[in-house]
Amino acid sequence: MSTPRFYCNPSSTEKLALGAQVKLPENAATHATRALRLDVGDKIALFNGDGQDYQAELIFIKKGEVIAKINSIKVVSNESPIKVILAQAISSGDRMDFTIQKAVEMGVTSIQPIASQRSVVKLSGERAEKRREHWQNVVNSACEQSGRAIVPTVAMPISLANWLASNPDAETKVTLAPTAEVSFKELPTPTGNICLLVGAEGGLTEDEIALAASQGFTPVRLGKRILRTETAPLAAIATMQTIWGDFCV
């Protein structure tokens, strides 16, 4: 059994350091004691997104309070050599959660939820912030599972037009489009950030694809079949990781 890993948000958890005694966040404490049934003396790993795992031992468990002592620190070197920003049009149900979870496992650097013309879910104000926090928690859990010690960020949802107007910082900009004439293998090898734009259910409209193209995005196809909104970004990321990243290392 691998060592259980728990994310400690640096904004709400005491500093992780050698010899420190750290109180686990409530959700981590609950998972450790109720789901995993860990006990005093068991080994765990803590991380806060700084690229390191803090190897620790549980020293106190009582009434939902769990304290661990950090005994050693290990630098984690498992980040992808390619930096992928996923701009994902907001999908409905659990599709967005699934997409974000798997994209993090596959190595994306950050996630930008996009309000597109065909997005069924409409978010604004407090509801948008709550949804962003939920997606960030999905990211945190995916990092716990996949062993990543750098935590991707989820940005606030934004309309496609406003996001494109902000001139996303990426050398390679790609829009998935079933009718595109270009495939991934025909693109030049990136040397900087890659931005991947993916539509929601029904895909991006022709106007949205054209708008993205006017801002430097290249429409790219993935085979001859039309993929679902939760399948397309993962297939694209896997393709990029195979051609340019670390899937074949």
C-alpha positions in Angstrom: 0.0 0.0 0.0 1.4 3.4 -1.0 1.8 6.1 1.7 -1.5 8.2 1.9 -0.9 11.8 0.8 -2.9 14.8 2.1 -3.0 18.4 0.7 -2.5 21.2 3.2 -3.6 24.5 1.9 -0.7 27.0 2.8 -3.3 29.7 3.4 -5.1 27.8 6.1 -2.6 25.3 7.5 0.5 26.0 9.6 3.8 26.0 7.7 5.2 22.6 6.7 8.7 22.2 8.0 11.1 19.6 9.3 10.2 18.7 12.9 6.9 20.6 12.8 3.7 19.2 14.3 0.9 19.9 11.9 -2.8 19.7 12.5 -4.4 18.1 9.5 -7.2 20.0 7.7 -10.7 18.7 8.7 -11.4 16.9 5.5 -8.0 15.2 5.5 -8.4 14.2 9.2 -11.8 12.7 8.4 -10.5 10.8 5.4 -7.5 9.6 7.4 -9.4 8.2 10.4 -12.7 7.2 9.0 -12.0 6.1 5.4 -8.4 4.9 5.7 -8.7 4.0 9.5 -5.2 5.3 10.2 -3.9 5.3 13.7 -1.1 6.8 15.8 2.2 5.7 14.4 1.1 5.4 10.8 3.1 7.1 8.1 1.6 9.7 5.8 2.8 12.4 3.4 1.8 16.0 3.4 2.2 18.6 0.6 1.3 22.2 0.1 2.1 22.8 -3.6 5.7 23.8 -3.2 7.0 20.8 -5.0 7.9 18.7 -2.0 6.4 15.9 0.0 6.7 16.2 3.8 7.0 12.6 5.2 5.2 12.5 8.6 4.0 10.2 11.3 0.6 10.5 13.1 1.2 11.3 16.7 -2.2 12.3 18.0 -5.8 11.4 17.1 -8.8 12.4 19.2 -12.4 13.5 18.4 -11.6 14.4 14.8 -8.4 16.1 15.5 -5.3 14.6 13.9 -1.8 15.8 14.4 1.3 14.6 12.4 5.0 15.3 13.0 7.1 15.9 9.9 10.2 13.7 10.0 11.7 14.2 6.5 11.3 16.2 3.3 11.5 14.9 -0.2 11.6 16.9 -3.5 9.1 15.5 -5.9 10.2 15.5 -9.6 7.2 14.2 -11.6 5.9 17.3 -13.3 5.4 17.1 -17.1 8.0 18.7 -19.3 5.2 20.4 -21.3 3.1 23.1 -19.7 -0.5 22.8 -20.7 -3.2 25.3 -19.9 -6.6 23.7 -20.3 -9.3 26.2 -21.3 -12.4 24.0 -20.9 -15.9 25.2 -21.8 -18.1 24.5 -18.8 -20.0 21.2 -19.2 -23.0 20.0 -17.1 -23.4 17.3 -14.5 -20.2 15.6 -13.4 -18.5 15.9 -16.7 -16.6 19.0 -15.7 -15.4 17.3 -12.5 -14.3 14.2 -14.4 -12.4 16.3 -17.0 -10.6 18.4 -14.4 -9.7 15.3 -12.3 -8.2 13.4 -15.2 -6.5 16.4 -16.8 -4.7 17.0 -13.5 -3.6 13.3 -13.4 -2.3 13.8 -16.9 -0.2 16.8 -16.0 -2.0 20.1 -16.9 -0.5 23.2 -15.4 -3.7 25.2 -14.9 -7.4 25.2 -15.8 -9.5 28.0 -17.1 -13.3 27.4 -17.1 -14.9 29.0 -20.2 -18.5 30.2 -20.7 -19.2 29.3 -24.3 -22.3 29.6 -26.4 -23.2 26.0 -25.9 -22.4 25.8 -22.2 -25.6 24.6 -20.5 -24.4 25.7 -17.1 -24.4 29.5 -16.5 -22.3 30.8 -13.6 -21.9 34.2 -12.1 -21.1 36.0 -8.8 -21.1 33.9 -5.7 -22.3 30.8 -7.5 -19.3 31.0 -9.8 -16.9 31.4 -6.9 -18.4 28.4 -5.1 -18.1 26.3 -8.3 -14.5 27.4 -8.7 -13.7 26.4 -5.1 -15.3 23.0 -5.8 -13.2 22.5 -8.9 -10.1 23.5 -7.0 -10.9 20.8 -4.4 -11.2 18.3 -7.3 -7.7 19.4 -8.4 -6.3 19.0 -4.9 -7.7 15.5 -4.5 -6.3 14.5 -8.0 -2.9 15.7 -6.8 -3.1 13.6 -3.7 -3.9 10.5 -5.8 -1.5 11.1 -8.6 1.5 12.0 -6.5 1.9 15.6 -7.8 3.4 18.1 -5.4 2.7 21.2 -7.6 -1.0 22.0 -7.5 -2.6 23.4 -10.7 -4.9 26.4 -10.2 -8.5 26.8 -11.3 -9.3 30.3 -12.5 -12.7 32.0 -12.2 -15.1 31.2 -15.1 -15.0 33.8 -17.9 -16.6 34.2 -21.2 -14.7 33.0 -24.2 -14.6 36.5 -25.8 -13.3 38.1 -22.6 -10.7 35.4 -22.1 -9.4 35.6 -25.7 -9.3 39.4 -25.3 -6.9 38.9 -22.4 -4.4 37.4 -24.8 -3.6 34.1 -23.0 0.1 33.6 -22.4 1.1 30.7 -24.5 3.4 30.0 -27.4 1.2 27.2 -28.9 -2.5 27.8 -29.0 -4.8 25.0 -30.1 -8.6 24.7 -30.6 -10.1 21.2 -30.9 -12.3 21.1 -34.0 -13.6 18.0 -35.7 -13.5 19.6 -39.2 -9.9 21.0 -38.8 -7.4 20.0 -41.5 -4.4 20.0 -39.1 -3.4 17.2 -36.7 -1.2 17.4 -33.7 1.7 15.7 -35.4 1.8 18.5 -38.0 2.3 21.2 -35.3 5.8 22.4 -34.5 7.3 21.2 -31.3 6.4 23.7 -28.5 9.2 25.4 -26.5 6.8 27.4 -24.3 3.3 27.1 -22.8 0.6 25.3 -24.7 -3.0 26.5 -24.4 -5.7 23.9 -25.3 -9.2 25.2 -25.9 -12.1 22.7 -25.8 -15.8 23.1 -26.2 -18.7 21.9 -24.1 -21.5 19.6 -25.2 -22.0 20.2 -28.9 -18.5 21.7 -29.2 -17.6 25.3 -30.0 -19.6 27.1 -32.7 -18.0 28.0 -36.0 -18.0 31.7 -34.9 -16.2 30.8 -31.7 -13.6 28.7 -33.6 -13.1 31.6 -36.0 -12.8 34.1 -33.1 -10.2 31.9 -31.4 -8.3 31.6 -34.8 -8.2 35.4 -35.0 -6.3 35.4 -31.7 -3.7 32.9 -32.9 -5.4 29.6 -32.1 -4.9 26.7 -34.6 -7.9 24.4 -35.1 -6.7 20.8 -34.7 -8.5 17.5 -35.2 -8.4 14.3 -33.2 -9.0 11.5 -35.7 -12.1 11.0 -37.8 -14.6 10.6 -34.9 -16.4 13.2 -32.8 -15.5 12.9 -29.2 -17.5 13.9 -26.2 -16.7 17.0 -24.2 -15.1 14.9 -21.4 -13.2 12.7 -23.8 -11.8 15.3 -26.2 -9.4 17.2 -23.8 -8.1 14.0 -22.3 -7.4 12.5 -25.7 -5.7 15.7 -26.7 -3.5 15.9 -23.6 -2.6 12.3 -24.0 -1.6 12.9 -27.6 0.6 15.9 -26.6 2.2 14.0 -23.7 3.0 11.2 -26.2 4.4 13.4 -28.9 6.1 16.1 -26.8 5.9 15.1 -23.1 6.8 12.2 -20.9 4.3 9.4 -21.7 7.0 7.5 -23.7 9.9 8.2 -21.3 
